Each structure stands twice: as structure tokens, then as C-alpha cells.
Amino acid sequence: MTPLELVQSLLLLAGCGFYAVGTLGLFRFPDTLSRIHALTKVDNLGLGLIILGVLPFAGSLAGVAKLVLIWLLALAASATAAHLVALAVRPRADEEEHHD
């Protein structure tokens, strides 16, 4: 195993580990806002690490650009979806605070 393959393997394993931690947070955190926070932050980092691990296999500069573009689009989509879910959940969260 070459040093490059070792680094790639570590990046891929770390990325998968971050995905696993994000999924665990989805099941463990008590409220929706905490859950989407865990998912968006950790999964974006996991995807970034996986893409870094795959970049040497891209073969060309166009392939690298496509992978980076995929990551940037996933970042934007994740942030947008989390924001929309938070807006939908926020009125209920405010009501629950007033009942306590």
C-alpha cells in the first residue's frame, strides 16, 4: 500500500465515520433542531472527506471540478433544507417553551 493509498483510505474511513456519527445524532438528540444541526454539519464534513479521498481517482481536472461542484451543491442543498425544516419546526418549538 502506497502512502497515497493510505491517506485515501484514511480519508474515506473518516468520511464514513462522520456519516455514522451524524446518523447516531439523528437518533440520539431530543429535538428536531438538534437533529438537523447534527446532520448538516457532520454529513457535510463527511462528504468533504470522502470527496478528498476520491479526488486522485478523478483522472482529469474536469473530474476534479465535477467532484468539487458536487460537494458545493450538496453544501448549499443541505443548508437550504435544514433552514426550511427549522422554519417549519420553529413555531412548534416556541409553543413548547411557553407550556413549560
Backbone hydrogen bonds in HBPLUS format (Angstrom, degrees):
<---DONOR---> <-ACCEPTOR-->    atom                        ^
c    i                          cat <-CA-CA->   ^        H-A-AA   ^      H-
h    n   atom  resd res      DA  || num        DHA   H-A  angle D-A-AA Bond
n    s   type  num  typ     dist DA aas  dist angle  dist       angle   num
A0006-LEU N   A0002-THR O   2.98 MM   4  6.29 151.1  2.07 151.2 160.0     1
A0007-VAL N   A0003-PRO O   2.97 MM   4  6.24 160.1  2.01 149.7 154.0     2
A0008-GLN N   A0004-LEU O   2.89 MM   4  6.12 161.6  1.93 149.8 155.4     3
A0009-SER N   A0005-GLU O   2.87 MM   4  6.01 159.1  1.91 144.1 150.0     4
A0010-LEU N   A0006-LEU O   2.94 MM   4  6.19 157.8  1.99 148.4 154.4     5
A0011-LEU N   A0007-VAL O   2.90 MM   4  6.13 158.6  1.94 151.6 157.4     6
A0012-LEU N   A0008-GLN O   2.90 MM   4  6.13 163.3  1.93 153.7 158.2     7
A0013-LEU N   A0009-SER O   2.88 MM   4  6.05 161.1  1.92 148.9 154.5     8
A0014-ALA N   A0010-LEU O   2.83 MM   4  5.94 157.7  1.88 145.8 152.5     9
A0015-GLY N   A0011-LEU O   2.88 MM   4  6.04 157.2  1.93 146.4 152.9    10
A0016-CYS N   A0012-LEU O   2.97 MM   4  6.21 160.2  2.01 147.6 152.7    11
A0017-GLY N   A0013-LEU O   2.83 MM   4  6.02 148.6  1.93 143.1 152.9    12
A0018-PHE N   A0014-ALA O   2.89 MM   4  6.20 151.8  1.97 149.6 156.2    13
A0019-TYR N   A0015-GLY O   3.06 MM   4  6.38 154.5  2.13 145.6 152.6    14
A0020-ALA N   A0016-CYS O   2.94 MM   4  6.22 152.9  2.02 145.4 152.8    15
A0021-VAL N   A0017-GLY O   2.91 MM   4  6.21 155.3  1.97 149.1 155.6    16
A0022-GLY N   A0018-PHE O   2.91 MM   4  6.12 156.1  1.97 147.7 154.3    17
A0023-THR N   A0019-TYR O   2.97 MM   4  6.22 154.3  2.04 147.1 153.8    18
A0024-LEU N   A0020-ALA O   2.92 MM   4  6.16 153.3  1.99 145.2 153.0    19
A0025-GLY N   A0021-VAL O   2.88 MM   4  6.14 153.7  1.95 146.6 153.7    20
A0026-LEU N   A0022-GLY O   3.00 MM   4  6.28 140.9  2.16 139.2 149.8    21
A0027-PHE N   A0023-THR O   3.32 MM   4  6.69 144.7  2.45 142.9 150.2    22
A0027-PHE N   A0024-LEU O   3.13 MM   3  5.33 126.2  2.43  99.3 112.1    23
A0028-ARG N   A0024-LEU O   2.90 MM   4  6.05 141.7  2.05 146.9 159.1    24
A0029-PHE N   A0025-GLY O   3.05 MM   4  5.62 170.1  2.06 142.9 144.6    25
A0035-ARG N   A0031-ASP O   3.11 MM   4  6.35 154.0  2.18 147.9 155.8    26
A0036-ILE N   A0032-THR O   2.94 MM   4  6.22 164.7  1.96 159.7 161.9    27
A0037-HIS N   A0033-LEU O   3.07 MM   4  6.15 147.6  2.18 139.0 148.1    28
A0038-ALA N   A0034-SER O   3.01 MM   4  6.23 161.5  2.04 147.2 151.5    29
A0039-LEU N   A0035-ARG O   2.98 MM   4  6.23 164.4  2.00 151.6 156.1    30
A0040-THR N   A0036-ILE O   2.94 MM   4  5.94 170.0  1.95 146.2 149.4    31
A0041-LYS N   A0037-HIS O   3.17 MM   4  6.14 169.8  2.18 150.0 153.2    32
A0042-VAL N   A0038-ALA O   3.13 MM   4  5.89 157.1  2.19 143.7 149.8    33
A0043-ASP N   A0039-LEU O   2.99 MM   4  5.56 152.7  2.07 136.9 145.7    34
A0044-ASN N   A0040-THR O   3.28 MM   4  5.98 150.7  2.37 129.6 137.1    35
A0045-LEU N   A0041-LYS O   3.25 MM   4  6.48 156.7  2.31 143.2 149.1    36
A0046-GLY N   A0042-VAL O   2.87 MM   4  6.11 156.4  1.93 147.7 155.2    37
A0047-LEU N   A0043-ASP O   2.87 MM   4  6.03 160.7  1.91 148.0 152.3    38
A0048-GLY N   A0044-ASN O   3.00 MM   4  6.17 156.0  2.06 141.5 148.4    39
A0049-LEU N   A0045-LEU O   2.96 MM   4  6.22 157.2  2.01 151.4 156.7    40
A0050-ILE N   A0046-GLY O   2.99 MM   4  6.22 157.4  2.05 147.9 154.3    41
A0051-ILE N   A0047-LEU O   2.88 MM   4  6.09 161.4  1.92 152.3 157.3    42
A0052-LEU N   A0048-GLY O   2.95 MM   4  6.16 154.9  2.01 144.1 151.3    43
A0053-GLY N   A0049-LEU O   2.97 MM   4  6.20 148.6  2.07 142.5 151.0    44
A0054-VAL N   A0050-ILE O   3.00 MM   4  6.25 134.8  2.21 142.1 154.5    45
A0054-VAL N   A0051-ILE O   3.13 MM   3  5.00 128.7  2.41  93.1 106.6    46
A0055-LEU N   A0051-ILE O   2.91 MM   4  5.96 134.5  2.12 148.8 159.8    47
A0057-PHE N   A0054-VAL O   2.85 MM   3  5.54 149.4  1.94 125.8 135.1    48
A0058-ALA N   A0055-LEU O   2.94 MM   3  5.22 164.7  1.97 116.7 121.5    49
A0064-VAL N   A0060-SER O   3.07 MM   4  6.43 154.5  2.14 146.3 153.1    50
A0065-ALA N   A0061-LEU O   2.90 MM   4  6.12 159.5  1.94 146.6 152.4    51
A0066-LYS N   A0062-ALA O   2.95 MM   4  6.18 150.6  2.04 143.5 151.2    52
A0067-LEU N   A0063-GLY O   3.05 MM   4  6.31 159.3  2.09 147.4 152.3    53
A0068-VAL N   A0064-VAL O   2.96 MM   4  6.23 163.5  1.99 155.2 159.6    54
A0069-LEU N   A0065-ALA O   2.88 MM   4  6.00 154.1  1.95 143.9 151.7    55
A0070-ILE N   A0066-LYS O   2.87 MM   4  6.10 153.1  1.94 147.4 154.6    56
A0071-TRP N   A0067-LEU O   3.06 MM   4  6.35 156.3  2.12 145.5 151.4    57
A0072-LEU N   A0068-VAL O   2.92 MM   4  6.22 160.5  1.96 150.9 156.1    58
A0073-LEU N   A0069-LEU O   2.87 MM   4  6.06 160.9  1.91 151.7 156.8    59
A0074-ALA N   A0070-ILE O   2.91 MM   4  6.09 152.8  1.99 145.2 153.1    60
A0075-LEU N   A0071-TRP O   2.89 MM   4  6.16 150.0  1.98 147.3 155.7    61
A0076-ALA N   A0072-LEU O   3.02 MM   4  6.30 163.0  2.05 149.1 152.8    62
A0077-ALA N   A0073-LEU O   2.86 MM   4  6.03 163.4  1.89 149.9 155.0    63
A0078-SER N   A0074-ALA O   2.88 MM   4  5.86 158.6  1.92 144.4 150.5    64
A0079-ALA N   A0075-LEU O   3.02 MM   4  6.17 165.6  2.04 149.2 153.2    65
A0080-THR N   A0076-ALA O   2.97 MM   4  6.07 160.5  2.01 147.5 153.4    66
A0081-ALA N   A0077-ALA O   2.90 MM   4  5.99 166.3  1.92 148.8 152.9    67
A0082-ALA N   A0078-SER O   2.93 MM   4  6.03 161.7  1.96 148.4 153.8    68
A0083-HIS N   A0079-ALA O   2.98 MM   4  6.09 154.2  2.04 143.1 150.2    69
A0084-LEU N   A0080-THR O   2.98 MM   4  6.24 160.2  2.02 151.4 156.4    70
A0085-VAL N   A0081-ALA O   2.95 MM   4  6.17 159.3  1.99 150.7 156.3    71
A0086-ALA N   A0082-ALA O   2.89 MM   4  6.03 158.4  1.94 145.9 152.4    72
A0087-LEU N   A0083-HIS O   2.91 MM   4  6.16 153.1  1.98 147.5 154.7    73
A0088-ALA N   A0084-LEU O   3.05 MM   4  6.25 151.0  2.14 142.1 149.7    74
A0089-VAL N   A0085-VAL O   2.95 MM   4  6.14 145.2  2.08 147.7 157.3    75
A0090-ARG N   A0086-ALA O   2.86 MM   4  5.75 143.6  1.99 145.8 154.5    76
A0092-ARG N   A0089-VAL O   3.07 MM   3  5.59 122.0  2.42 115.5 129.0    77
A0093-ALA N   A0089-VAL O   3.11 MM   4  6.37 153.3  2.18 151.0 159.0    78
A0094-ASP N   A0090-ARG O   2.97 MM   4  6.24 156.7  2.02 159.8 165.1    79
A0095-GLU N   A0091-PRO O   3.11 MM   4  6.34 154.9  2.18 143.5 150.0    80
A0096-GLU N   A0092-ARG O   3.02 MM   4  6.25 153.8  2.09 148.0 154.5    81
A0097-GLU N   A0093-ALA O   3.17 MM   4  6.40 148.2  2.28 142.8 150.4    82
A0098-HIS N   A0094-ASP O   3.26 MM   4  6.55 149.1  2.37 144.6 151.8    83
A0099-HIS N   A0095-GLU O   3.24 MM   4  6.49 133.6  2.47 140.7 152.3    84
